[in-house]
Amino acid sequence: MYHRYRQKIFGYAYHFTRCREEAEELTQDSFVRLWENRAKVDPEKNFDAFLYTLIRNNFLGRLRKKAREKAYSCENLVQEQSFNAIEDELDAKESKQLAHKAIESLSPQVKKIYLLSRNDYHTHEEISQLMGISKNTVNNHLKKSLGIMRKYFKTYSPETIISLVVMIFC
């Protein structure tokens, strides 16, 4: 039975998961469930429909389990976050100070373009019109500013590089 229906069950499983590894796990688990429920198999009814239903229910059961696990882990995360709130606030302040120092280390034109982009949320085209330079120059200056800031953070605080990335893009 395994050799006869393995490909079909895998195809059904892949239809649900869109992931080869998960589909393989679901296929194996479905064969186990098929064996456990072999007494329920009615030879008069459509066996393919039974297989499809078995896999679908198995997949939905896994989704429910993942949702419960995620909900549980989120509850734990909220508790951990409240314990670390003071430390996180101090880290955020330190990261902001480093980011401010990094911005101050930029050349005046690069700094102006960076601030227009990140603080004032202007597009590259708007900045090029405001400053009378090409969009390509704006793009180059922004790349340069981000490179300088990354280097600054690596030099002065390697453990806060992630904070920089979050601050730059948020």
Phi and psi in radians as a Rosetta constraint file:
Dihedral C 1 N 2 CA 2 C 2 CIRCULARHARMONIC -1.029 0.35
Dihedral N 2 CA 2 C 2 N 3 CIRCULARHARMONIC -0.872 0.35
Dihedral C 2 N 3 CA 3 C 3 CIRCULARHARMONIC -1.157 0.35
Dihedral N 3 CA 3 C 3 N 4 CIRCULARHARMONIC -0.557 0.35
Dihedral C 3 N 4 CA 4 C 4 CIRCULARHARMONIC -1.300 0.35
Dihedral N 4 CA 4 C 4 N 5 CIRCULARHARMONIC -0.671 0.35
Dihedral C 4 N 5 CA 5 C 5 CIRCULARHARMONIC -1.945 0.35
Dihedral N 5 CA 5 C 5 N 6 CIRCULARHARMONIC -0.018 0.35
Dihedral C 5 N 6 CA 6 C 6 CIRCULARHARMONIC -0.978 0.35
Dihedral N 6 CA 6 C 6 N 7 CIRCULARHARMONIC -0.867 0.35
Dihedral C 6 N 7 CA 7 C 7 CIRCULARHARMONIC -1.119 0.35
Dihedral N 7 CA 7 C 7 N 8 CIRCULARHARMONIC -0.718 0.35
Dihedral C 7 N 8 CA 8 C 8 CIRCULARHARMONIC -1.142 0.35
Dihedral N 8 CA 8 C 8 N 9 CIRCULARHARMONIC -0.768 0.35
Dihedral C 8 N 9 CA 9 C 9 CIRCULARHARMONIC -1.154 0.35
Dihedral N 9 CA 9 C 9 N 10 CIRCULARHARMONIC -0.726 0.35
Dihedral C 9 N 10 CA 10 C 10 CIRCULARHARMONIC -1.043 0.35
Dihedral N 10 CA 10 C 10 N 11 CIRCULARHARMONIC -0.724 0.35
Dihedral C 10 N 11 CA 11 C 11 CIRCULARHARMONIC -1.073 0.35
Dihedral N 11 CA 11 C 11 N 12 CIRCULARHARMONIC -0.771 0.35
Dihedral C 11 N 12 CA 12 C 12 CIRCULARHARMONIC -1.060 0.35
Dihedral N 12 CA 12 C 12 N 13 CIRCULARHARMONIC -0.815 0.35
Dihedral C 12 N 13 CA 13 C 13 CIRCULARHARMONIC -1.099 0.35
Dihedral N 13 CA 13 C 13 N 14 CIRCULARHARMONIC -0.718 0.35
Dihedral C 13 N 14 CA 14 C 14 CIRCULARHARMONIC -1.155 0.35
Dihedral N 14 CA 14 C 14 N 15 CIRCULARHARMONIC -0.592 0.35
Dihedral C 14 N 15 CA 15 C 15 CIRCULARHARMONIC -0.992 0.35
Dihedral N 15 CA 15 C 15 N 16 CIRCULARHARMONIC -0.671 0.35
Dihedral C 15 N 16 CA 16 C 16 CIRCULARHARMONIC -1.411 0.35
Dihedral N 16 CA 16 C 16 N 17 CIRCULARHARMONIC -0.751 0.35
Dihedral C 16 N 17 CA 17 C 17 CIRCULARHARMONIC -1.597 0.35
Dihedral N 17 CA 17 C 17 N 18 CIRCULARHARMONIC -0.577 0.35
Dihedral C 17 N 18 CA 18 C 18 CIRCULARHARMONIC 1.009 0.35
Dihedral N 18 CA 18 C 18 N 19 CIRCULARHARMONIC 0.493 0.35
Dihedral C 18 N 19 CA 19 C 19 CIRCULARHARMONIC -2.485 0.35
Dihedral N 19 CA 19 C 19 N 20 CIRCULARHARMONIC 2.163 0.35
Dihedral C 19 N 20 CA 20 C 20 CIRCULARHARMONIC -1.038 0.35
Dihedral N 20 CA 20 C 20 N 21 CIRCULARHARMONIC -0.820 0.35
Dihedral C 20 N 21 CA 21 C 21 CIRCULARHARMONIC -1.105 0.35
Dihedral N 21 CA 21 C 21 N 22 CIRCULARHARMONIC -0.785 0.35
Dihedral C 21 N 22 CA 22 C 22 CIRCULARHARMONIC -1.154 0.35
Dihedral N 22 CA 22 C 22 N 23 CIRCULARHARMONIC -0.645 0.35
Dihedral C 22 N 23 CA 23 C 23 CIRCULARHARMONIC -1.134 0.35
Dihedral N 23 CA 23 C 23 N 24 CIRCULARHARMONIC -0.673 0.35
Dihedral C 23 N 24 CA 24 C 24 CIRCULARHARMONIC -1.141 0.35
Dihedral N 24 CA 24 C 24 N 25 CIRCULARHARMONIC -0.753 0.35
Dihedral C 24 N 25 CA 25 C 25 CIRCULARHARMONIC -1.076 0.35
Dihedral N 25 CA 25 C 25 N 26 CIRCULARHARMONIC -0.786 0.35
Dihedral C 25 N 26 CA 26 C 26 CIRCULARHARMONIC -1.107 0.35
Dihedral N 26 CA 26 C 26 N 27 CIRCULARHARMONIC -0.648 0.35
Dihedral C 26 N 27 CA 27 C 27 CIRCULARHARMONIC -1.096 0.35
Dihedral N 27 CA 27 C 27 N 28 CIRCULARHARMONIC -0.853 0.35
Dihedral C 27 N 28 CA 28 C 28 CIRCULARHARMONIC -1.088 0.35
Dihedral N 28 CA 28 C 28 N 29 CIRCULARHARMONIC -0.784 0.35
Dihedral C 28 N 29 CA 29 C 29 CIRCULARHARMONIC -1.104 0.35
Dihedral N 29 CA 29 C 29 N 30 CIRCULARHARMONIC -0.626 0.35
Dihedral C 29 N 30 CA 30 C 30 CIRCULARHARMONIC -1.167 0.35
Dihedral N 30 CA 30 C 30 N 31 CIRCULARHARMONIC -0.651 0.35
Dihedral C 30 N 31 CA 31 C 31 CIRCULARHARMONIC -1.155 0.35
Dihedral N 31 CA 31 C 31 N 32 CIRCULARHARMONIC -0.650 0.35
Dihedral C 31 N 32 CA 32 C 32 CIRCULARHARMONIC -1.105 0.35
Dihedral N 32 CA 32 C 32 N 33 CIRCULARHARMONIC -0.808 0.35
Dihedral C 32 N 33 CA 33 C 33 CIRCULARHARMONIC -1.142 0.35
Dihedral N 33 CA 33 C 33 N 34 CIRCULARHARMONIC -0.631 0.35
Dihedral C 33 N 34 CA 34 C 34 CIRCULARHARMONIC -1.065 0.35
Dihedral N 34 CA 34 C 34 N 35 CIRCULARHARMONIC -0.755 0.35
Dihedral C 34 N 35 CA 35 C 35 CIRCULARHARMONIC -1.133 0.35
Dihedral N 35 CA 35 C 35 N 36 CIRCULARHARMONIC -0.742 0.35
Dihedral C 35 N 36 CA 36 C 36 CIRCULARHARMONIC -1.140 0.35
Dihedral N 36 CA 36 C 36 N 37 CIRCULARHARMONIC -0.523 0.35
Dihedral C 36 N 37 CA 37 C 37 CIRCULARHARMONIC -1.861 0.35
Dihedral N 37 CA 37 C 37 N 38 CIRCULARHARMONIC 0.360 0.35
Dihedral C 37 N 38 CA 38 C 38 CIRCULARHARMONIC -1.036 0.35
Dihedral N 38 CA 38 C 38 N 39 CIRCULARHARMONIC -0.482 0.35
Dihedral C 38 N 39 CA 39 C 39 CIRCULARHARMONIC -1.219 0.35
Dihedral N 39 CA 39 C 39 N 40 CIRCULARHARMONIC -0.399 0.35
Dihedral C 39 N 40 CA 40 C 40 CIRCULARHARMONIC -1.485 0.35
Dihedral N 40 CA 40 C 40 N 41 CIRCULARHARMONIC -0.180 0.35
Dihedral C 40 N 41 CA 41 C 41 CIRCULARHARMONIC -1.266 0.35
Dihedral N 41 CA 41 C 41 N 42 CIRCULARHARMONIC 2.122 0.35
Dihedral C 41 N 42 CA 42 C 42 CIRCULARHARMONIC -1.754 0.35
Dihedral N 42 CA 42 C 42 N 43 CIRCULARHARMONIC 1.978 0.35
Dihedral C 42 N 43 CA 43 C 43 CIRCULARHARMONIC -1.117 0.35
Dihedral N 43 CA 43 C 43 N 44 CIRCULARHARMONIC -0.308 0.35
Dihedral C 43 N 44 CA 44 C 44 CIRCULARHARMONIC -1.385 0.35
Dihedral N 44 CA 44 C 44 N 45 CIRCULARHARMONIC -0.355 0.35
Dihedral C 44 N 45 CA 45 C 45 CIRCULARHARMONIC -1.708 0.35
Dihedral N 45 CA 45 C 45 N 46 CIRCULARHARMONIC 2.971 0.35
Dihedral C 45 N 46 CA 46 C 46 CIRCULARHARMONIC -1.208 0.35
Dihedral N 46 CA 46 C 46 N 47 CIRCULARHARMONIC 1.951 0.35
Dihedral C 46 N 47 CA 47 C 47 CIRCULARHARMONIC -1.207 0.35
Dihedral N 47 CA 47 C 47 N 48 CIRCULARHARMONIC -0.621 0.35
Dihedral C 47 N 48 CA 48 C 48 CIRCULARHARMONIC -1.075 0.35
Dihedral N 48 CA 48 C 48 N 49 CIRCULARHARMONIC -0.716 0.35
Dihedral C 48 N 49 CA 49 C 49 CIRCULARHARMONIC -1.121 0.35
Dihedral N 49 CA 49 C 49 N 50 CIRCULARHARMONIC -0.680 0.35
Dihedral C 49 N 50 CA 50 C 50 CIRCULARHARMONIC -1.093 0.35
Dihedral N 50 CA 50 C 50 N 51 CIRCULARHARMONIC -0.783 0.35
Dihedral C 50 N 51 CA 51 C 51 CIRCULARHARMONIC -1.070 0.35
Dihedral N 51 CA 51 C 51 N 52 CIRCULARHARMONIC -0.811 0.35
Dihedral C 51 N 52 CA 52 C 52 CIRCULARHARMONIC -1.056 0.35
Dihedral N 52 CA 52 C 52 N 53 CIRCULARHARMONIC -0.782 0.35
Dihedral C 52 N 53 CA 53 C 53 CIRCULARHARMONIC -1.115 0.35
Dihedral N 53 CA 53 C 53 N 54 CIRCULARHARMONIC -0.728 0.35
Dihedral C 53 N 54 CA 54 C 54 CIRCULARHARMONIC -1.056 0.35
Dihedral N 54 CA 54 C 54 N 55 CIRCULARHARMONIC -0.813 0.35
Dihedral C 54 N 55 CA 55 C 55 CIRCULARHARMONIC -1.171 0.35
Dihedral N 55 CA 55 C 55 N 56 CIRCULARHARMONIC -0.782 0.35
Dihedral C 55 N 56 CA 56 C 56 CIRCULARHARMONIC -1.019 0.35
Dihedral N 56 CA 56 C 56 N 57 CIRCULARHARMONIC -0.819 0.35
Dihedral C 56 N 57 CA 57 C 57 CIRCULARHARMONIC -1.139 0.35
Dihedral N 57 CA 57 C 57 N 58 CIRCULARHARMONIC -0.671 0.35
Dihedral C 57 N 58 CA 58 C 58 CIRCULARHARMONIC -1.092 0.35
Dihedral N 58 CA 58 C 58 N 59 CIRCULARHARMONIC -0.780 0.35
Dihedral C 58 N 59 CA 59 C 59 CIRCULARHARMONIC -1.105 0.35
Dihedral N 59 CA 59 C 59 N 60 CIRCULARHARMONIC -0.792 0.35
Dihedral C 59 N 60 CA 60 C 60 CIRCULARHARMONIC -1.112 0.35
Dihedral N 60 CA 60 C 60 N 61 CIRCULARHARMONIC -0.641 0.35
Dihedral C 60 N 61 CA 61 C 61 CIRCULARHARMONIC -1.081 0.35
Dihedral N 61 CA 61 C 61 N 62 CIRCULARHARMONIC -0.724 0.35
Dihedral C 61 N 62 CA 62 C 62 CIRCULARHARMONIC -1.119 0.35
Dihedral N 62 CA 62 C 62 N 63 CIRCULARHARMONIC -0.714 0.35
Dihedral C 62 N 63 CA 63 C 63 CIRCULARHARMONIC -1.082 0.35
Dihedral N 63 CA 63 C 63 N 64 CIRCULARHARMONIC -0.750 0.35
Dihedral C 63 N 64 CA 64 C 64 CIRCULARHARMONIC -1.079 0.35
Dihedral N 64 CA 64 C 64 N 65 CIRCULARHARMONIC -0.727 0.35
Dihedral C 64 N 65 CA 65 C 65 CIRCULARHARMONIC -1.102 0.35
Dihedral N 65 CA 65 C 65 N 66 CIRCULARHARMONIC -0.782 0.35
Dihedral C 65 N 66 CA 66 C 66 CIRCULARHARMONIC -1.084 0.35
Dihedral N 66 CA 66 C 66 N 67 CIRCULARHARMONIC -0.692 0.35
Dihedral C 66 N 67 CA 67 C 67 CIRCULARHARMONIC -1.112 0.35
Dihedral N 67 CA 67 C 67 N 68 CIRCULARHARMONIC -0.734 0.35
Dihedral C 67 N 68 CA 68 C 68 CIRCULARHARMONIC -1.119 0.35
Dihedral N 68 CA 68 C 68 N 69 CIRCULARHARMONIC -0.756 0.35
Dihedral C 68 N 69 CA 69 C 69 CIRCULARHARMONIC -1.093 0.35
Dihedral N 69 CA 69 C 69 N 70 CIRCULARHARMONIC -0.708 0.35
Dihedral C 69 N 70 CA 70 C 70 CIRCULARHARMONIC -1.155 0.35
Dihedral N 70 CA 70 C 70 N 71 CIRCULARHARMONIC -0.746 0.35
Dihedral C 70 N 71 CA 71 C 71 CIRCULARHARMONIC -1.073 0.35
Dihedral N 71 CA 71 C 71 N 72 CIRCULARHARMONIC -0.736 0.35
Dihedral C 71 N 72 CA 72 C 72 CIRCULARHARMONIC -1.134 0.35
Dihedral N 72 CA 72 C 72 N 73 CIRCULARHARMONIC -0.769 0.35
Dihedral C 72 N 73 CA 73 C 73 CIRCULARHARMONIC -1.176 0.35
Dihedral N 73 CA 73 C 73 N 74 CIRCULARHARMONIC -0.566 0.35
Dihedral C 73 N 74 CA 74 C 74 CIRCULARHARMONIC -1.159 0.35
Dihedral N 74 CA 74 C 74 N 75 CIRCULARHARMONIC -0.682 0.35
Dihedral C 74 N 75 CA 75 C 75 CIRCULARHARMONIC -1.069 0.35
Dihedral N 75 CA 75 C 75 N 76 CIRCULARHARMONIC -0.776 0.35
Dihedral C 75 N 76 CA 76 C 76 CIRCULARHARMONIC -1.125 0.35
Dihedral N 76 CA 76 C 76 N 77 CIRCULARHARMONIC -0.651 0.35
Dihedral C 76 N 77 CA 77 C 77 CIRCULARHARMONIC -1.131 0.35
Dihedral N 77 CA 77 C 77 N 78 CIRCULARHARMONIC -0.713 0.35
Dihedral C 77 N 78 CA 78 C 78 CIRCULARHARMONIC -1.073 0.35
Dihedral N 78 CA 78 C 78 N 79 CIRCULARHARMONIC -0.743 0.35
Dihedral C 78 N 79 CA 79 C 79 CIRCULARHARMONIC -1.115 0.35
Dihedral N 79 CA 79 C 79 N 80 CIRCULARHARMONIC -0.783 0.35
Dihedral C 79 N 80 CA 80 C 80 CIRCULARHARMONIC -1.099 0.35
Dihedral N 80 CA 80 C 80 N 81 CIRCULARHARMONIC -0.670 0.35
Dihedral C 80 N 81 CA 81 C 81 CIRCULARHARMONIC -1.142 0.35
Dihedral N 81 CA 81 C 81 N 82 CIRCULARHARMONIC -0.647 0.35
Dihedral C 81 N 82 CA 82 C 82 CIRCULARHARMONIC -1.178 0.35
Dihedral N 82 CA 82 C 82 N 83 CIRCULARHARMONIC -0.583 0.35
Dihedral C 82 N 83 CA 83 C 83 CIRCULARHARMONIC -1.204 0.35
Dihedral N 83 CA 83 C 83 N 84 CIRCULARHARMONIC -0.573 0.35
Dihedral C 83 N 84 CA 84 C 84 CIRCULARHARMONIC -1.708 0.35
Dihedral N 84 CA 84 C 84 N 85 CIRCULARHARMONIC 0.160 0.35
Dihedral C 84 N 85 CA 85 C 85 CIRCULARHARMONIC -1.055 0.35
Dihedral N 85 CA 85 C 85 N 86 CIRCULARHARMONIC -0.772 0.35
Dihedral C 85 N 86 CA 86 C 86 CIRCULARHARMONIC -1.151 0.35
Dihedral N 86 CA 86 C 86 N 87 CIRCULARHARMONIC -0.799 0.35
Dihedral C 86 N 87 CA 87 C 87 CIRCULARHARMONIC -1.085 0.35
Dihedral N 87 CA 87 C 87 N 88 CIRCULARHARMONIC -0.732 0.35
Dihedral C 87 N 88 CA 88 C 88 CIRCULARHARMONIC -1.120 0.35
Dihedral N 88 CA 88 C 88 N 89 CIRCULARHARMONIC -0.678 0.35
Dihedral C 88 N 89 CA 89 C 89 CIRCULARHARMONIC -1.133 0.35
Dihedral N 89 CA 89 C 89 N 90 CIRCULARHARMONIC -0.715 0.35
Dihedral C 89 N 90 CA 90 C 90 CIRCULARHARMONIC -1.131 0.35
Dihedral N 90 CA 90 C 90 N 91 CIRCULARHARMONIC -0.742 0.35
Dihedral C 90 N 91 CA 91 C 91 CIRCULARHARMONIC -1.076 0.35
Dihedral N 91 CA 91 C 91 N 92 CIRCULARHARMONIC -0.707 0.35
Dihedral C 91 N 92 CA 92 C 92 CIRCULARHARMONIC -1.131 0.35
Dihedral N 92 CA 92 C 92 N 93 CIRCULARHARMONIC -0.732 0.35
Dihedral C 92 N 93 CA 93 C 93 CIRCULARHARMONIC -1.107 0.35
Dihedral N 93 CA 93 C 93 N 94 CIRCULARHARMONIC -0.767 0.35
Dihedral C 93 N 94 CA 94 C 94 CIRCULARHARMONIC -1.086 0.35
Dihedral N 94 CA 94 C 94 N 95 CIRCULARHARMONIC -0.740 0.35
Dihedral C 94 N 95 CA 95 C 95 CIRCULARHARMONIC -1.128 0.35
Dihedral N 95 CA 95 C 95 N 96 CIRCULARHARMONIC -0.702 0.35
Dihedral C 95 N 96 CA 96 C 96 CIRCULARHARMONIC -1.118 0.35
Dihedral N 96 CA 96 C 96 N 97 CIRCULARHARMONIC -0.713 0.35
Dihedral C 96 N 97 CA 97 C 97 CIRCULARHARMONIC -1.106 0.35
Dihedral N 97 CA 97 C 97 N 98 CIRCULARHARMONIC -0.759 0.35
Dihedral C 97 N 98 CA 98 C 98 CIRCULARHARMONIC -1.113 0.35
Dihedral N 98 CA 98 C 98 N 99 CIRCULARHARMONIC -0.714 0.35
Dihedral C 98 N 99 CA 99 C 99 CIRCULARHARMONIC -1.106 0.35
Dihedral N 99 CA 99 C 99 N 100 CIRCULARHARMONIC -0.731 0.35
Dihedral C 99 N 100 CA 100 C 100 CIRCULARHARMONIC -1.088 0.35
Dihedral N 100 CA 100 C 100 N 101 CIRCULARHARMONIC -0.749 0.35
Dihedral C 100 N 101 CA 101 C 101 CIRCULARHARMONIC -1.130 0.35
Dihedral N 101 CA 101 C 101 N 102 CIRCULARHARMONIC -0.680 0.35
Dihedral C 101 N 102 CA 102 C 102 CIRCULARHARMONIC -1.131 0.35
Dihedral N 102 CA 102 C 102 N 103 CIRCULARHARMONIC -0.718 0.35
Dihedral C 102 N 103 CA 103 C 103 CIRCULARHARMONIC -1.128 0.35
Dihedral N 103 CA 103 C 103 N 104 CIRCULARHARMONIC -0.704 0.35
Dihedral C 103 N 104 CA 104 C 104 CIRCULARHARMONIC -1.143 0.35
Dihedral N 104 CA 104 C 104 N 105 CIRCULARHARMONIC -0.427 0.35
Dihedral C 104 N 105 CA 105 C 105 CIRCULARHARMONIC -1.373 0.35
Dihedral N 105 CA 105 C 105 N 106 CIRCULARHARMONIC -0.146 0.35
Dihedral C 105 N 106 CA 106 C 106 CIRCULARHARMONIC -1.320 0.35
Dihedral N 106 CA 106 C 106 N 107 CIRCULARHARMONIC 2.698 0.35
Dihedral C 106 N 107 CA 107 C 107 CIRCULARHARMONIC -1.153 0.35
Dihedral N 107 CA 107 C 107 N 108 CIRCULARHARMONIC 2.745 0.35
Dihedral C 107 N 108 CA 108 C 108 CIRCULARHARMONIC -0.953 0.35
Dihedral N 108 CA 108 C 108 N 109 CIRCULARHARMONIC -0.807 0.35
Dihedral C 108 N 109 CA 109 C 109 CIRCULARHARMONIC -1.207 0.35
Dihedral N 109 CA 109 C 109 N 110 CIRCULARHARMONIC -0.758 0.35
Dihedral C 109 N 110 CA 110 C 110 CIRCULARHARMONIC -1.096 0.35
Dihedral N 110 CA 110 C 110 N 111 CIRCULARHARMONIC -0.720 0.35
Dihedral C 110 N 111 CA 111 C 111 CIRCULARHARMONIC -1.082 0.35
Dihedral N 111 CA 111 C 111 N 112 CIRCULARHARMONIC -0.780 0.35
Dihedral C 111 N 112 CA 112 C 112 CIRCULARHARMONIC -1.082 0.35
Dihedral N 112 CA 112 C 112 N 113 CIRCULARHARMONIC -0.778 0.35
Dihedral C 112 N 113 CA 113 C 113 CIRCULARHARMONIC -1.127 0.35
Dihedral N 113 CA 113 C 113 N 114 CIRCULARHARMONIC -0.753 0.35
Dihedral C 113 N 114 CA 114 C 114 CIRCULARHARMONIC -1.043 0.35
Dihedral N 114 CA 114 C 114 N 115 CIRCULARHARMONIC -0.835 0.35
Dihedral C 114 N 115 CA 115 C 115 CIRCULARHARMONIC -1.152 0.35
Dihedral N 115 CA 115 C 115 N 116 CIRCULARHARMONIC -0.673 0.35
Dihedral C 115 N 116 CA 116 C 116 CIRCULARHARMONIC -1.091 0.35
Dihedral N 116 CA 116 C 116 N 117 CIRCULARHARMONIC -0.663 0.35
Dihedral C 116 N 117 CA 117 C 117 CIRCULARHARMONIC -1.301 0.35
Dihedral N 117 CA 117 C 117 N 118 CIRCULARHARMONIC -0.895 0.35
Dihedral C 117 N 118 CA 118 C 118 CIRCULARHARMONIC -1.522 0.35
Dihedral N 118 CA 118 C 118 N 119 CIRCULARHARMONIC -0.646 0.35
Dihedral C 118 N 119 CA 119 C 119 CIRCULARHARMONIC -1.582 0.35
Dihedral N 119 CA 119 C 119 N 120 CIRCULARHARMONIC -0.703 0.35
Dihedral C 119 N 120 CA 120 C 120 CIRCULARHARMONIC -1.703 0.35
Dihedral N 120 CA 120 C 120 N 121 CIRCULARHARMONIC -0.062 0.35
Dihedral C 120 N 121 CA 121 C 121 CIRCULARHARMONIC 1.013 0.35
Dihedral N 121 CA 121 C 121 N 122 CIRCULARHARMONIC 0.646 0.35
Dihedral C 121 N 122 CA 122 C 122 CIRCULARHARMONIC -1.418 0.35
Dihedral N 122 CA 122 C 122 N 123 CIRCULARHARMONIC 2.594 0.35
Dihedral C 122 N 123 CA 123 C 123 CIRCULARHARMONIC -1.355 0.35
Dihedral N 123 CA 123 C 123 N 124 CIRCULARHARMONIC 2.932 0.35
Dihedral C 123 N 124 CA 124 C 124 CIRCULARHARMONIC -1.055 0.35
Dihedral N 124 CA 124 C 124 N 125 CIRCULARHARMONIC -0.697 0.35
Dihedral C 124 N 125 CA 125 C 125 CIRCULARHARMONIC -1.136 0.35
Dihedral N 125 CA 125 C 125 N 126 CIRCULARHARMONIC -0.747 0.35
Dihedral C 125 N 126 CA 126 C 126 CIRCULARHARMONIC -1.096 0.35
Dihedral N 126 CA 126 C 126 N 127 CIRCULARHARMONIC -0.732 0.35
Dihedral C 126 N 127 CA 127 C 127 CIRCULARHARMONIC -1.126 0.35
Dihedral N 127 CA 127 C 127 N 128 CIRCULARHARMONIC -0.731 0.35
Dihedral C 127 N 128 CA 128 C 128 CIRCULARHARMONIC -1.098 0.35
Dihedral N 128 CA 128 C 128 N 129 CIRCULARHARMONIC -0.650 0.35
Dihedral C 128 N 129 CA 129 C 129 CIRCULARHARMONIC -1.234 0.35
Dihedral N 129 CA 129 C 129 N 130 CIRCULARHARMONIC -0.735 0.35
Dihedral C 129 N 130 CA 130 C 130 CIRCULARHARMONIC -1.095 0.35
Dihedral N 130 CA 130 C 130 N 131 CIRCULARHARMONIC -0.692 0.35
Dihedral C 130 N 131 CA 131 C 131 CIRCULARHARMONIC -1.723 0.35
Dihedral N 131 CA 131 C 131 N 132 CIRCULARHARMONIC -0.127 0.35
Dihedral C 131 N 132 CA 132 C 132 CIRCULARHARMONIC 1.218 0.35
Dihedral N 132 CA 132 C 132 N 133 CIRCULARHARMONIC 0.635 0.35
Dihedral C 132 N 133 CA 133 C 133 CIRCULARHARMONIC -2.238 0.35
Dihedral N 133 CA 133 C 133 N 134 CIRCULARHARMONIC 2.940 0.35
Dihedral C 133 N 134 CA 134 C 134 CIRCULARHARMONIC -1.342 0.35
Dihedral N 134 CA 134 C 134 N 135 CIRCULARHARMONIC 2.766 0.35
Dihedral C 134 N 135 CA 135 C 135 CIRCULARHARMONIC -1.090 0.35
Dihedral N 135 CA 135 C 135 N 136 CIRCULARHARMONIC -0.607 0.35
Dihedral C 135 N 136 CA 136 C 136 CIRCULARHARMONIC -1.105 0.35
Dihedral N 136 CA 136 C 136 N 137 CIRCULARHARMONIC -0.692 0.35
Dihedral C 136 N 137 CA 137 C 137 CIRCULARHARMONIC -1.136 0.35
Dihedral N 137 CA 137 C 137 N 138 CIRCULARHARMONIC -0.739 0.35
Dihedral C 137 N 138 CA 138 C 138 CIRCULARHARMONIC -1.030 0.35
Dihedral N 138 CA 138 C 138 N 139 CIRCULARHARMONIC -0.832 0.35
Dihedral C 138 N 139 CA 139 C 139 CIRCULARHARMONIC -1.049 0.35
Dihedral N 139 CA 139 C 139 N 140 CIRCULARHARMONIC -0.784 0.35
Dihedral C 139 N 140 CA 140 C 140 CIRCULARHARMONIC -1.085 0.35
Dihedral N 140 CA 140 C 140 N 141 CIRCULARHARMONIC -0.746 0.35
Dihedral C 140 N 141 CA 141 C 141 CIRCULARHARMONIC -1.143 0.35
Dihedral N 141 CA 141 C 141 N 142 CIRCULARHARMONIC -0.650 0.35
Dihedral C 141 N 142 CA 142 C 142 CIRCULARHARMONIC -1.163 0.35
Dihedral N 142 CA 142 C 142 N 143 CIRCULARHARMONIC -0.745 0.35
Dihedral C 142 N 143 CA 143 C 143 CIRCULARHARMONIC -1.040 0.35
Dihedral N 143 CA 143 C 143 N 144 CIRCULARHARMONIC -0.766 0.35
Dihedral C 143 N 144 CA 144 C 144 CIRCULARHARMONIC -1.077 0.35
Dihedral N 144 CA 144 C 144 N 145 CIRCULARHARMONIC -0.778 0.35
Dihedral C 144 N 145 CA 145 C 145 CIRCULARHARMONIC -1.114 0.35
Dihedral N 145 CA 145 C 145 N 146 CIRCULARHARMONIC -0.733 0.35
Dihedral C 145 N 146 CA 146 C 146 CIRCULARHARMONIC -1.165 0.35
Dihedral N 146 CA 146 C 146 N 147 CIRCULARHARMONIC -0.653 0.35
Dihedral C 146 N 147 CA 147 C 147 CIRCULARHARMONIC -1.116 0.35
Dihedral N 147 CA 147 C 147 N 148 CIRCULARHARMONIC -0.781 0.35
Dihedral C 147 N 148 CA 148 C 148 CIRCULARHARMONIC -1.089 0.35
Dihedral N 148 CA 148 C 148 N 149 CIRCULARHARMONIC -0.742 0.35
Dihedral C 148 N 149 CA 149 C 149 CIRCULARHARMONIC -1.168 0.35
Dihedral N 149 CA 149 C 149 N 150 CIRCULARHARMONIC -0.706 0.35
Dihedral C 149 N 150 CA 150 C 150 CIRCULARHARMONIC -1.039 0.35
Dihedral N 150 CA 150 C 150 N 151 CIRCULARHARMONIC -0.808 0.35
Dihedral C 150 N 151 CA 151 C 151 CIRCULARHARMONIC -1.081 0.35
Dihedral N 151 CA 151 C 151 N 152 CIRCULARHARMONIC -0.729 0.35
Dihedral C 151 N 152 CA 152 C 152 CIRCULARHARMONIC -1.045 0.35
Dihedral N 152 CA 152 C 152 N 153 CIRCULARHARMONIC -0.806 0.35
Dihedral C 152 N 153 CA 153 C 153 CIRCULARHARMONIC -1.171 0.35
Dihedral N 153 CA 153 C 153 N 154 CIRCULARHARMONIC -0.680 0.35
Dihedral C 153 N 154 CA 154 C 154 CIRCULARHARMONIC -1.096 0.35
Dihedral N 154 CA 154 C 154 N 155 CIRCULARHARMONIC -0.681 0.35
Dihedral C 154 N 155 CA 155 C 155 CIRCULARHARMONIC -1.229 0.35
Dihedral N 155 CA 155 C 155 N 156 CIRCULARHARMONIC -0.787 0.35
Dihedral C 155 N 156 CA 156 C 156 CIRCULARHARMONIC -1.702 0.35
Dihedral N 156 CA 156 C 156 N 157 CIRCULARHARMONIC -0.353 0.35
Dihedral C 156 N 157 CA 157 C 157 CIRCULARHARMONIC -2.845 0.35
Dihedral N 157 CA 157 C 157 N 158 CIRCULARHARMONIC 1.433 0.35
Dihedral C 157 N 158 CA 158 C 158 CIRCULARHARMONIC -1.065 0.35
Dihedral N 158 CA 158 C 158 N 159 CIRCULARHARMONIC -0.553 0.35
Dihedral C 158 N 159 CA 159 C 159 CIRCULARHARMONIC -1.303 0.35
Dihedral N 159 CA 159 C 159 N 160 CIRCULARHARMONIC -0.208 0.35
Dihedral C 159 N 160 CA 160 C 160 CIRCULARHARMONIC -1.848 0.35
Dihedral N 160 CA 160 C 160 N 161 CIRCULARHARMONIC 0.254 0.35
Dihedral C 160 N 161 CA 161 C 161 CIRCULARHARMONIC -1.055 0.35
Dihedral N 161 CA 161 C 161 N 162 CIRCULARHARMONIC -0.602 0.35
Dihedral C 161 N 162 CA 162 C 162 CIRCULARHARMONIC -1.160 0.35
Dihedral N 162 CA 162 C 162 N 163 CIRCULARHARMONIC -0.693 0.35
Dihedral C 162 N 163 CA 163 C 163 CIRCULARHARMONIC -1.066 0.35
Dihedral N 163 CA 163 C 163 N 164 CIRCULARHARMONIC -0.689 0.35
Dihedral C 163 N 164 CA 164 C 164 CIRCULARHARMONIC -1.056 0.35
Dihedral N 164 CA 164 C 164 N 165 CIRCULARHARMONIC -0.825 0.35
Dihedral C 164 N 165 CA 165 C 165 CIRCULARHARMONIC -1.028 0.35
Dihedral N 165 CA 165 C 165 N 166 CIRCULARHARMONIC -0.764 0.35
Dihedral C 165 N 166 CA 166 C 166 CIRCULARHARMONIC -1.101 0.35
Dihedral N 166 CA 166 C 166 N 167 CIRCULARHARMONIC -0.774 0.35
Dihedral C 166 N 167 CA 167 C 167 CIRCULARHARMONIC -1.181 0.35
Dihedral N 167 CA 167 C 167 N 168 CIRCULARHARMONIC -0.675 0.35
Dihedral C 167 N 168 CA 168 C 168 CIRCULARHARMONIC -1.135 0.35
Dihedral N 168 CA 168 C 168 N 169 CIRCULARHARMONIC -0.724 0.35
Dihedral C 168 N 169 CA 169 C 169 CIRCULARHARMONIC -1.662 0.35
Dihedral N 169 CA 169 C 169 N 170 CIRCULARHARMONIC -0.077 0.35
